[in-house]
Amino acid sequence: MYCRKGFTVWFTGLSGAGKSTIAEELDRMLRERGVPNVEIMDGDVVRENLSKGLGFSKEDRDTNIKRIAFVPPADTQWSCQYRRGHLSLS
């Protein structure tokens, strides 16, 4: 099975700037065009689950960004291996 190359779109900006609204619209548009696997990572959800315990110091923000940046390539690789039958969920 062929696995398409993935890509990441990372929106940055102040709280309330519309990042989630734009991401949801992009998600809708990509799905309309046949892109099957679109994932939205909301910053608040990431902070609660992936980066729990981190504050907003420079060091904690840098750690948060490193953790977030790790996820898209890992997710793409896992998804491709699963579809090829090289990864089992059981």
N, CA, C and O of each residue as an XYZ file, in Angstrom:
360
protein
N       0.842     -1.180      0.000
C       0.000      0.000      0.000
C       0.883      1.238      0.000
O       1.870      1.315      0.731
N       0.521      2.179     -0.809
C       1.251      3.430     -0.936
C       0.818      4.400      0.167
O      -0.374      4.551      0.432
N       1.771      5.042      0.794
C       1.462      6.063      1.804
C       1.881      7.421      1.254
O       3.024      7.620      0.843
N       0.946      8.330      1.257
C       1.246      9.685      0.781
C       2.133     10.412      1.782
O       2.119     10.129      2.980
N       2.896     11.346      1.258
C       3.671     12.205      2.140
C       2.708     13.132      2.868
O       1.769     13.667      2.279
N       2.955     13.305      4.134
C       2.133     14.213      4.919
C       2.740     15.602      4.960
O       3.867     15.822      4.516
N       1.987     16.516      5.491
C       2.501     17.864      5.697
C       1.822     18.454      6.924
O       0.764     17.993      7.350
N       2.436     19.459      7.469
C       1.929     20.114      8.674
C       1.747     21.593      8.401
O       2.609     22.237      7.803
N       0.632     22.122      8.839
C       0.381     23.566      8.816
C       0.297     23.986     10.276
O      -0.538     23.481     11.026
N       1.160     24.909     10.677
C       1.244     25.304     12.073
C       0.845     26.769     12.172
O       1.559     27.649     11.690
N      -0.299     27.026     12.799
C      -0.759     28.394     12.998
C      -0.260     28.905     14.340
O      -0.398     28.232     15.362
N       0.320     30.097     14.330
C       0.755     30.726     15.567
C       0.077     32.077     15.676
O      -0.282     32.690     14.670
N      -0.090     32.526     16.883
C      -0.700     33.830     17.099
C      -1.215     33.951     18.515
O      -1.175     33.001     19.297
N      -1.688     35.109     18.821
C      -2.202     35.385     20.157
C      -3.498     34.639     20.411
O      -4.197     34.238     19.480
N      -3.805     34.460     21.675
C      -5.063     33.846     22.071
C      -6.223     34.663     21.511
O      -6.235     35.890     21.607
N      -7.196     33.967     20.925
C      -8.366     34.648     20.378
C      -8.157     35.240     18.988
O      -9.017     35.964     18.486
N      -7.017     34.937     18.362
C      -6.699     35.511     17.050
C      -7.410     34.809     15.894
O      -7.412     35.315     14.772
N      -8.018     33.639     16.160
C      -8.743     32.936     15.106
C      -8.041     31.714     14.545
O      -8.437     31.194     13.502
N      -6.998     31.248     15.228
C      -6.244     30.085     14.733
C      -7.133     28.859     14.591
O      -7.079     28.178     13.567
N      -7.947     28.566     15.595
C      -8.820     27.387     15.543
C      -9.871     27.523     14.452
O     -10.187     26.549     13.769
N     -10.408     28.709     14.285
C     -11.415     28.950     13.242
C     -10.818     28.710     11.861
O     -11.442     28.076     11.011
N      -9.620     29.215     11.643
C      -8.949     29.019     10.355
C      -8.614     27.536     10.158
O      -8.784     27.005      9.061
N      -8.141     26.870     11.211
C      -7.804     25.445     11.110
C      -9.041     24.618     10.757
O      -8.962     23.706      9.933
N     -10.168     24.929     11.369
C     -11.400     24.191     11.076
C     -11.859     24.413      9.638
O     -12.348     23.484      8.995
N     -11.708     25.608      9.138
C     -12.079     25.893      7.749
C     -11.135     25.175      6.784
O     -11.579     24.620      5.779
N      -9.842     25.185      7.084
C      -8.877     24.468      6.256
C      -9.179     22.969      6.270
O      -9.104     22.315      5.230
N      -9.513     22.429      7.422
C      -9.899     21.026      7.545
C     -11.070     20.713      6.617
O     -11.043     19.720      5.889
N     -12.081     21.548      6.644
C     -13.263     21.358      5.798
C     -12.880     21.384      4.324
O     -13.313     20.533      3.547
N     -12.067     22.363      3.943
C     -11.673     22.512      2.541
C     -10.829     21.325      2.056
O     -11.023     20.842      0.940
N      -9.899     20.859      2.887
C      -9.062     19.730      2.500
C      -9.890     18.460      2.347
O      -9.694     17.694      1.403
N     -10.811     18.241      3.272
C     -11.660     17.046      3.186
C     -12.557     17.098      1.944
O     -12.793     16.075      1.302
N     -13.051     18.291      1.612
C     -13.851     18.443      0.387
C     -13.053     18.065     -0.851
O     -13.611     17.592     -1.841
N     -11.743     18.279     -0.787
C     -10.869     17.984     -1.933
C     -10.289     16.579     -1.875
O      -9.407     16.232     -2.661
N     -10.782     15.776     -0.946
C     -10.389     14.377     -0.904
C      -9.188     14.034     -0.054
O      -8.684     12.914     -0.130
N      -8.716     14.969      0.754
C      -7.614     14.653      1.667
C      -8.219     13.894      2.847
O      -9.008     14.460      3.603
N      -7.854     12.606      3.015
C      -8.580     11.769      3.966
C      -8.180     11.914      5.430
O      -9.023     11.753      6.313
N      -6.940     12.208      5.700
C      -6.457     12.182      7.080
C      -5.994     13.564      7.518
O      -4.837     13.936      7.325
N      -6.900     14.306      8.100
C      -6.586     15.637      8.601
C      -6.731     15.605     10.120
O      -7.750     15.160     10.646
N      -5.717     16.073     10.805
C      -5.746     16.136     12.263
C      -5.548     17.578     12.692
O      -4.688     18.284     12.166
N      -6.354     18.007     13.657
C      -6.180     19.332     14.240
C      -5.710     19.153     15.672
O      -6.350     18.461     16.464
N      -4.591     19.779     15.999
C      -4.079     19.749     17.370
C      -4.332     21.121     17.988
O      -3.682     22.101     17.625
N      -5.268     21.185     18.910
C      -5.583     22.437     19.584
C      -4.573     22.680     20.708
O      -4.275     21.778     21.491
N      -4.061     23.880     20.776
C      -3.043     24.217     21.770
C      -3.470     23.979     23.203
O      -2.663     23.518     24.011
N      -4.715     24.281     23.544
C      -5.190     24.067     24.913
C      -5.237     22.575     25.249
O      -4.899     22.176     26.363
N      -5.650     21.765     24.297
C      -5.717     20.316     24.507
C      -4.304     19.753     24.640
O      -4.054     18.892     25.484
N      -3.386     20.234     23.815
C      -1.993     19.785     23.889
C      -1.412     20.136     25.244
O      -0.761     19.300     25.871
N      -1.633     21.352     25.705
C      -1.096     21.773     27.003
C      -1.654     20.919     28.138
O      -0.941     20.619     29.096
N      -2.911     20.532     28.038
C      -3.544     19.739     29.087
C      -3.041     18.295     29.093
O      -2.936     17.685     30.157
N      -2.732     17.746     27.926
C      -2.394     16.329     27.833
C      -0.925     16.041     27.556
O      -0.319     15.219     28.244
N      -0.356     16.688     26.583
C       1.023     16.408     26.184
C       2.031     17.196     27.023
O       3.144     16.731     27.271
N       1.637     18.365     27.446
C       2.572     19.251     28.147
C       2.069     19.642     29.533
O       2.378     20.727     30.025
N       1.305     18.772     30.153
C       0.755     19.048     31.477
C       1.891     19.341     32.455
O       2.922     18.668     32.448
N       1.691     20.329     33.272
C       2.690     20.688     34.262
C       3.648     21.781     33.806
O       4.407     22.324     34.608
N       3.610     22.098     32.526
C       4.471     23.169     32.041
C       3.780     24.511     32.237
O       2.561     24.624     32.105
N       4.569     25.512     32.551
C       4.040     26.859     32.691
C       4.294     27.668     31.428
O       4.315     27.138     30.317
N       4.484     28.960     31.629
C       4.694     29.836     30.474
C       6.045     30.549     30.522
O       6.238     31.582     29.880
N       6.980     29.980     31.297
C       8.342     30.536     31.280
C       8.945     30.258     29.904
O       8.428     29.429     29.156
N      10.004     30.927     29.579
C      10.669     30.721     28.287
C      11.064     29.252     28.125
O      10.858     28.666     27.062
N      11.627     28.662     29.171
C      12.057     27.262     29.108
C      10.865     26.323     28.905
O      10.941     25.391     28.105
N       9.766     26.566     29.626
C       8.583     25.711     29.476
C       7.939     25.874     28.102
O       7.484     24.892     27.515
N       7.894     27.095     27.583
C       7.338     27.297     26.240
C       8.182     26.583     25.186
O       7.644     25.988     24.252
N       9.513     26.643     25.338
C      10.405     25.944     24.411
C      10.185     24.432     24.475
O      10.162     23.760     23.443
N      10.024     23.901     25.683
C       9.755     22.463     25.844
C       8.431     22.100     25.201
O       8.333     21.068     24.537
N       7.417     22.919     25.381
C       6.097     22.685     24.788
C       6.201     22.621     23.258
O       5.624     21.732     22.632
N       6.928     23.551     22.672
C       7.085     23.580     21.211
C       7.834     22.336     20.729
O       7.466     21.765     19.702
N       8.870     21.908     21.442
C       9.598     20.696     21.050
C       8.685     19.482     21.083
O       8.755     18.631     20.196
N       7.838     19.390     22.087
C       6.917     18.255     22.186
C       5.898     18.276     21.052
O       5.607     17.246     20.445
N       5.364     19.450     20.778
C       4.384     19.569     19.697
C       5.030     19.230     18.352
O       4.427     18.537     17.533
N       6.236     19.708     18.127
C       6.920     19.478     16.850
C       7.237     18.003     16.634
O       7.403     17.579     15.490
N       7.326     17.216     17.691
C       7.610     15.790     17.577
C       6.408     15.018     17.031
O       6.587     14.001     16.360
N       5.204     15.475     17.302
C       3.992     14.706     17.024
C       3.692     14.510     15.533
O       3.472     13.366     15.138
N       3.666     15.536     14.679
C       3.254     15.291     13.283
C       4.069     14.241     12.534
O       3.468     13.376     11.897
N       5.415     14.267     12.572
C       6.139     13.215     11.852
C       5.882     11.829     12.447
O       5.764     10.849     11.712
N       5.796     11.750     13.773
C       5.538     10.465     14.417
C       4.152      9.957     14.049
O       3.980      8.764     13.798
N       3.170     10.837     14.011
C       1.806     10.459     13.656
C       1.736      9.973     12.210
O       1.064      8.983     11.922
N       2.415     10.654     11.314
C       2.425     10.262      9.905
C       3.076      8.893      9.739
O       2.569      8.045      9.004
N       4.194      8.678     10.420
C       4.898      7.402     10.314
C       4.038      6.271     10.886
O       3.941      5.207     10.275
N       3.415      6.484     12.042
C       2.569      5.465     12.666
C       1.393      5.118     11.765
O       1.083      3.944     11.563
N       0.744      6.133     11.228
C      -0.419      5.926     10.373
C      -0.046      5.126      9.137
O      -0.782      4.221      8.744
N       1.073      5.439      8.525
C       1.522      4.744      7.320
C       1.843      3.281      7.643
O       1.457      2.388      6.890
N       2.536      3.029      8.739
C       2.876      1.660      9.124
C       1.608      0.859      9.414
O       1.518     -0.314      9.054
N       0.633      1.488     10.063
C      -0.621      0.801     10.377
C      -1.356      0.399      9.096
O      -1.821     -0.735      8.972
N      -1.458      1.329      8.152
C      -2.154      1.030      6.895
C      -1.437     -0.043      6.086
O      -2.079     -0.803      5.361
N      -0.125     -0.115      6.202
C       0.637     -1.137      5.480
C       0.566     -2.503      6.172
O       1.016     -3.506      5.618
N       0.003     -2.539      7.377
C      -0.094     -3.803      8.108
C       1.131     -4.122      8.935
O       1.277     -5.244      9.419
N       2.026     -3.140      9.108
C       3.255     -3.356      9.895
C       3.058     -3.011     11.365
O       3.993     -3.138     12.156
N       1.880     -2.585     11.739
C       1.637     -2.154     13.111
C       0.267     -2.671     13.523
O      -0.712     -2.500     12.796
N       0.201     -3.292     14.669
C      -1.050     -3.842     15.167
C      -1.510     -3.060     16.386
O      -0.688     -2.650     17.205
N      -2.796     -2.854     16.512
C      -3.335     -2.139     17.662
C      -3.666     -3.076     18.814
O      -4.052     -2.612     19.886
N      -3.526     -4.377     18.622
C      -3.871     -5.314     19.684
C      -2.676     -5.653     20.554
O      -2.801     -6.433     21.498
